[in-house]
Amino acid sequence: MRTHVVEKIKNAGVVGAGGAGFPTHVKVDAEVDTVLVNGASCEPLLVSDLYLLKSEIETFVAGLVTVLDCTGAKRGVICLKGKHKKTAAVVADAVARDTSGRLELFEMGDYYPAGDEHVLVREVTGRTVPEAGIPLHVGVVVSNVETIFNIAGAMKGRAVTDRYMTVAGEVANPMVVKVPLGSLVSEVIAFAGGPTIPDFRVIDGGPLMGRVLNDIDQPVTKTTSGIIVLPPDHNVVTGKIKDPDKLRRLTRVVCCQCTRCTDLCPRSLLGHQLRPHMLMRSLGKNMDHAEIRKEALLCSECGICEKFACPMMISPREVNAQIKRELAKENIRWQPSGKELKNHPFRELRQVPTSRLMQRLDVARYDTHPKLARHQFKPSVVEIPLHQHIGAPAVATVTEGDLVKKGDLVGDVPDGALGAKVNASIDGTVLSLAGGVVTIKAK
């Protein structure tokens, strides 16, 4: 059973739709007791999972049951914020109709980052994922709503060719829309009525963990959860485009060691040895902080420290990310101590309410909960990257001039490598393979 399911998921090119794009066939090839579905809509403004659950609940349940059967899990818990009452009602009805007794609905509080997989595991199961560990280490698999939906399609032989995503911010018609992979961000914005301001910047992802696009003629990938159009001087934008060297210099001068970044850090509150304020101190000259710097490896880069905690408006998140990249180049990994982790006694009291966070980010006015677009966006050209997942890039299986149909394989996993297959998202002709991107012109 497991081998069959894993092969189907691999052939469909399913990757984690809510994170960095880890190949899903690897994740489900395990034995666990619990599967958690992250439907928390963790990042402010991103609501596509909610509409996918409401409009495709039967398909979603079929996908979840598949994962339960594959992993041998006895519990399949669908995690939603309690405030999303309409979606919760749809899910509760589906759970009530389940005859296996394995499905549950878990309603979460409205705080950030409720969707962090370490936080999710702790809230639902009471277990704490080890430092630098994954939920599998405590017998749990965590998957995003759209990932589960794509697994259901994989079992019917359907490859991942589209992405449900939120288009929000300064656009004429905010919406949740189904977009063929490889569609250009600029064209998706135009489909949403275009920007409402003459000068703007675009966030790929959410306001906390998303990135600012230097060029909006970038393709939508399997991990593109949303597009947010904002003014260029918006605090969400400016915080993401600070010069890294200037930020480090500023941190050395400005950080007052108030410890608020550590006090509110979700991973620190779980008991992980992560102290962002000490990492800020490690930037000081003539100081040997080799061991402290390793703590950056435990950072999830959720952004609470930067966007909510720091009174000096500097970015522990970005500094941590810089240190992580430096440690990766040195091939330094976190070495677990083996000690039992103890959650901070004030952990629940220090959860950051989403409403307050949105006010701090100045994005509350964009929280319009747009409807699912009635018509799917249909591009004339798609540019499909062969590398839109964790692991090795896919290897092209087509050549220029080939005719392809939607779902046809255009990139395969290299032999013996961790990776994911890539498929055509429209019918058409292959125009180019330049730069590791398969460009297809619509038929």
C-alpha positions in Angstrom: 0.0 0.0 0.0 2.7 2.5 1.1 4.9 1.9 -1.9 2.0 2.4 -4.3 0.9 5.7 -2.7 4.4 7.0 -2.5 5.0 6.3 -6.2 1.8 8.0 -7.2 2.7 11.1 -5.2 6.2 11.1 -6.6 4.9 10.8 -10.2 2.5 13.7 -9.6 5.3 16.0 -8.4 3.6 16.9 -5.1 5.6 19.1 -2.8 4.8 21.0 0.4 2.6 23.8 -0.7 2.8 25.8 2.5 6.5 26.0 3.0 9.8 25.5 1.2 8.5 22.7 -1.1 9.8 19.5 0.5 9.0 16.6 -1.8 5.9 15.0 -0.3 6.6 11.4 -1.4 9.5 11.4 1.0 7.5 12.9 3.9 4.7 10.3 3.8 7.0 7.3 3.4 7.0 6.9 7.2 5.0 5.3 10.0 3.4 7.7 12.4 0.4 7.8 14.7 -0.9 11.2 13.8 -1.3 13.4 10.7 -1.9 17.1 11.2 -3.3 19.2 8.5 -2.2 22.9 8.8 -5.2 24.9 7.8 -4.4 27.7 10.2 -3.9 30.3 7.5 -1.0 31.4 9.6 0.3 34.4 7.6 -2.0 37.4 7.7 -4.0 38.0 4.5 -3.4 34.5 2.9 -6.8 32.7 2.8 -6.6 30.3 -0.1 -6.6 27.2 2.1 -9.9 28.2 3.6 -11.6 28.5 0.2 -10.0 25.2 -0.9 -11.5 23.4 2.1 -14.9 24.9 1.5 -15.1 24.3 -2.2 -13.2 20.9 -2.4 -13.9 19.2 0.9 -14.7 15.8 -0.5 -11.4 15.7 -2.5 -9.5 17.0 0.5 -10.9 14.3 2.7 -10.0 11.6 0.2 -6.4 12.9 0.2 -6.2 12.9 4.0 -7.5 9.4 4.2 -4.8 8.4 1.7 -2.1 9.8 3.9 -3.6 8.1 7.0 -3.6 4.7 5.2 -0.1 5.3 3.9 1.5 6.2 7.2 -0.7 3.9 9.4 -1.8 6.9 11.4 -4.9 6.5 13.6 -5.6 10.3 13.9 -6.1 12.8 11.1 -6.5 16.2 12.7 -7.6 19.2 10.6 -6.4 22.3 12.3 -8.2 25.6 11.8 -8.5 28.8 13.7 -11.8 29.0 15.5 -12.6 32.4 14.0 -13.1 30.8 10.5 -16.5 29.6 11.5 -17.9 28.9 8.0 -14.9 26.8 7.0 -15.0 25.0 10.4 -18.6 24.1 9.8 -17.8 22.5 6.5 -15.0 20.6 8.0 -17.1 19.5 11.0 -19.7 18.2 8.7 -17.2 16.1 6.8 -15.7 14.8 10.1 -19.2 13.8 11.3 -19.8 11.9 8.1 -16.5 10.0 8.4 -17.2 6.4 9.5 -13.7 5.4 10.3 -13.5 7.5 13.4 -10.0 8.7 12.5 -10.8 12.3 11.5 -11.0 15.2 13.9 -11.4 19.0 13.8 -9.1 21.0 16.1 -9.9 24.7 16.5 -7.0 26.9 17.3 -6.7 30.4 18.8 -6.1 33.4 16.6 -2.4 34.0 17.1 0.8 33.9 15.1 2.5 31.7 14.2 -0.2 29.1 14.9 0.8 27.3 11.6 4.4 26.8 12.5 4.7 23.0 12.5 6.5 22.8 15.9 3.8 25.0 17.5 1.0 23.0 15.8 2.4 19.7 17.1 2.6 21.1 20.6 -0.9 22.5 20.5 -2.6 19.4 19.2 -0.6 16.5 20.7 1.2 18.0 23.6 4.5 16.8 22.3 7.5 19.0 21.7 9.6 18.6 18.6 13.3 18.4 19.4 15.7 21.3 18.6 16.5 21.3 14.8 14.1 18.3 14.5 11.0 17.6 12.5 7.5 16.4 13.5 8.4 12.9 12.4 10.7 12.7 15.4 7.6 12.6 17.7 5.5 10.4 15.5 3.7 13.1 13.5 3.4 14.2 9.9 2.3 17.8 9.2 1.0 18.8 5.7 -0.6 21.9 4.3 -4.2 21.8 3.0 -3.3 22.2 -0.7 -0.7 19.5 -0.3 -3.3 17.1 0.9 -5.6 18.2 -2.0 -2.8 17.5 -4.5 -2.3 14.0 -3.0 -5.9 13.2 -3.8 -5.3 14.3 -7.4 -2.1 12.2 -7.5 -4.1 9.1 -6.6 -6.2 9.7 -9.7 -3.1 10.2 -11.9 -3.3 14.0 -11.9 0.0 15.9 -11.7 0.4 19.2 -9.9 -0.1 21.8 -12.6 -2.0 24.6 -10.8 -1.7 26.6 -7.6 -4.5 28.2 -5.5 -3.3 31.5 -4.3 -4.4 34.8 -2.7 -4.0 38.1 -4.5 -4.3 40.9 -2.0 -3.3 44.4 -1.0 -3.4 47.3 -3.5 -5.2 45.6 -6.3 -8.6 46.4 -7.8 -10.2 43.0 -7.2 -8.6 41.0 -4.3 -9.2 37.4 -4.9 -8.3 33.7 -4.4 -7.5 32.3 -7.8 -6.4 29.0 -9.4 -3.3 29.7 -11.5 -1.4 27.5 -13.8 2.2 27.0 -12.6 4.6 29.2 -14.5 2.1 32.1 -15.0 3.8 35.4 -14.6 3.1 37.4 -11.4 2.6 40.5 -13.4 -0.2 38.9 -15.4 -1.9 37.5 -12.3 -2.0 41.0 -10.9 -3.5 42.3 -14.1 -6.1 39.5 -13.9 -7.0 40.8 -10.4 -7.8 44.2 -11.9 -4.3 45.6 -11.7 -2.6 47.7 -9.0 -4.6 50.6 -7.6 -1.4 52.7 -7.1 1.1 53.9 -9.7 4.2 52.9 -7.7 4.2 49.6 -5.8 6.2 46.6 -4.7 5.1 42.9 -4.6 5.5 40.4 -1.8 5.7 36.7 -2.9 4.1 35.0 0.1 2.9 36.5 3.4 3.8 39.8 5.0 6.0 38.2 7.6 7.9 35.4 5.8 7.4 36.4 2.2 10.1 38.1 0.0 10.0 41.2 -2.1 10.2 40.5 -5.8 12.8 42.6 -7.7 11.0 41.7 -11.0 7.3 40.9 -11.2 7.7 39.0 -14.4 8.5 36.1 -12.2 6.7 32.7 -12.5 4.2 31.3 -10.0 5.6 28.1 -8.5 4.3 25.2 -6.4 5.1 27.2 -3.2 3.6 30.6 -4.2 0.9 30.9 -1.6 0.1 34.6 -2.3 0.9 37.8 -4.0 0.6 41.0 -2.0 0.8 44.4 -3.7 1.9 47.2 -1.3 3.2 50.8 -1.5 7.1 50.9 -1.8 7.4 52.7 1.5 5.2 50.3 3.4 6.9 49.0 6.5 6.5 45.4 5.4 8.4 46.2 2.2 11.1 48.4 3.7 11.9 45.8 6.4 12.6 43.2 3.7 15.0 45.2 1.5 17.4 46.6 4.1 21.0 46.3 3.1 22.4 43.3 5.0 25.7 44.9 5.9 24.1 48.1 7.0 21.6 46.1 9.1 24.4 44.3 11.0 26.2 47.6 11.6 23.0 49.2 12.9 22.3 46.2 15.1 25.7 46.5 16.8 25.0 50.1 17.6 21.2 50.1 18.4 20.4 46.8 20.0 19.7 47.5 23.7 19.6 43.9 24.9 16.0 44.3 26.1 15.4 40.5 25.5 11.9 41.1 24.0 12.8 39.1 20.9 13.7 36.1 23.0 10.7 36.6 25.3 8.3 36.3 22.4 10.2 33.8 20.2 7.9 30.8 19.6 10.7 28.3 19.4 12.4 29.7 22.5 9.0 29.4 24.3 8.9 25.7 23.3 12.2 25.3 25.2 14.6 25.4 22.3 18.0 27.0 23.1 17.3 30.0 20.9 18.1 33.4 22.3 17.8 36.1 19.5 19.1 38.8 21.8 22.3 36.9 22.4 22.7 36.4 18.7 22.5 40.2 18.3 25.2 40.5 21.0 27.4 38.1 19.0 27.8 40.7 16.3 30.1 42.7 18.7 33.7 43.1 17.7 36.5 41.2 19.4 34.1 38.8 20.9 34.1 35.0 20.5 30.5 33.8 20.3 31.0 30.6 18.2 28.7 28.5 20.3 26.0 31.2 20.5 26.0 31.7 16.8 25.0 28.1 16.3 21.6 28.9 18.0 20.6 30.7 14.7 20.2 27.2 13.3 17.1 26.8 15.4 15.4 29.9 14.1 12.2 29.4 11.9 12.4 33.0 10.6 8.8 33.6 11.6 9.5 37.3 12.0 7.8 37.9 15.4 11.1 39.4 16.7 11.4 41.8 13.8 7.8 42.8 13.2 6.3 42.7 16.7 8.9 42.4 19.5 11.8 44.7 18.8 11.3 48.3 20.1 14.3 49.5 18.2 13.0 48.4 14.8 15.9 46.2 13.9 15.7 42.7 12.6 16.9 39.7 14.6 15.2 37.5 12.0 17.4 38.8 9.2 20.5 38.7 11.3 19.7 35.1 12.3 19.1 34.2 8.6 22.5 35.7 7.7 24.3 33.7 10.4 22.5 30.5 9.2 23.8 31.0 5.7 27.3 31.5 7.0 27.1 28.4 9.2 25.7 26.4 6.2 28.8 27.4 4.1 31.0 26.2 7.0 28.9 22.9 7.1 28.1 23.5 10.8 25.0 21.7 12.1 23.2 21.9 15.4 24.2 19.2 17.8 21.3 18.3 20.1 22.1 18.2 23.8 19.7 15.3 24.5 18.1 17.2 27.4 14.4 17.0 27.9 12.8 20.2 26.6 10.6 22.2 28.9 8.1 24.7 27.6 8.3 28.2 29.1 5.6 28.6 31.8 4.3 31.8 30.2 4.2 30.3 26.6 0.5 30.6 26.1 0.4 34.1 27.7 3.0 35.3 25.2 1.2 34.2 22.0 0.9 37.1 19.7 -2.7 37.9 18.6 -3.0 38.1 14.9 -5.2 41.2 15.1 -2.5 43.1 17.0 0.2 41.9 14.6 -1.8 43.0 11.6 -2.2 46.5 13.2 1.5 46.6 13.8 2.2 45.6 10.2 -0.4 48.1 8.9 -2.1 45.5 6.8 -5.5 45.2 8.6 -7.2 47.3 5.9 -6.2 44.6 3.3 -7.9 41.8 5.3 -10.9 41.6 3.0 -11.3 37.8 2.8 -11.7 37.9 -1.0 -13.9 35.3 -2.7 -12.7 32.5 -5.0 -12.5 33.8 -8.5 -15.2 32.4 -10.7 -12.9 32.0 -13.7 -9.5 30.4 -13.8 -6.7 32.6 -15.1 -5.5 31.4 -18.5 -2.0 32.5 -19.5 -0.8 32.7 -23.1 2.7 31.7 -22.0 4.1 29.9 -18.9 7.7 29.8 -17.6 8.0 26.7 -15.4 11.2 26.4 -13.3 12.7 23.0 -13.1 13.7 23.9 -9.5 10.7 24.8 -7.4 11.3 22.5 -4.4 13.9 21.5 -1.8 16.6 19.2 -3.4 18.1 18.9 -6.8 16.5 20.6 -9.8 14.5 18.4 -12.1 16.1 17.4 -15.4 14.3 18.5 -18.6 12.6 15.6 -20.5 11.5 17.8 -23.4 13.2 19.8 -26.1 12.4 23.0 -27.9 9.6 22.6 -30.4 7.9 19.7 -28.5 4.1 19.7 -28.3 2.9 19.1 -24.7 -0.4 18.7 -23.0 -1.3 19.8 -19.5 0.1 17.2 -17.1 2.8 15.9 -19.4 6.2 15.4 -17.7 8.7 18.1 -18.6 11.2 17.6 -15.8 12.2 14.4 -14.0 14.0 13.7 -10.7 17.7 13.0 -11.2 18.8 9.4 -10.4 19.3 8.9 -6.7 18.5 12.6 -5.8 16.0 14.2 -3.6 13.7 16.2 -5.8 10.3 16.4 -7.5 8.9 16.0 -11.0 7.7 19.0 -12.9 4.8 18.9 -15.4 3.3 21.1 -18.1 0.6 23.4 -16.8 -1.0 24.2 -20.2 -1.3 22.6 -23.6 1.2 24.2 -26.0 4.6 24.2 -27.6 7.9 24.3 -25.8 9.7 27.5 -26.7 12.8 27.3 -24.6 14.7 25.5 -21.9 17.0 28.4 -21.1 18.1 29.1 -17.5 16.5 25.9 -16.1 13.0 27.1 -17.1 10.6 25.4 -19.5 8.8 28.0 -21.4 5.6 26.9 -23.1 3.4 28.9 -25.4 -0.3 28.1 -25.2 -1.9 26.1 -28.0 
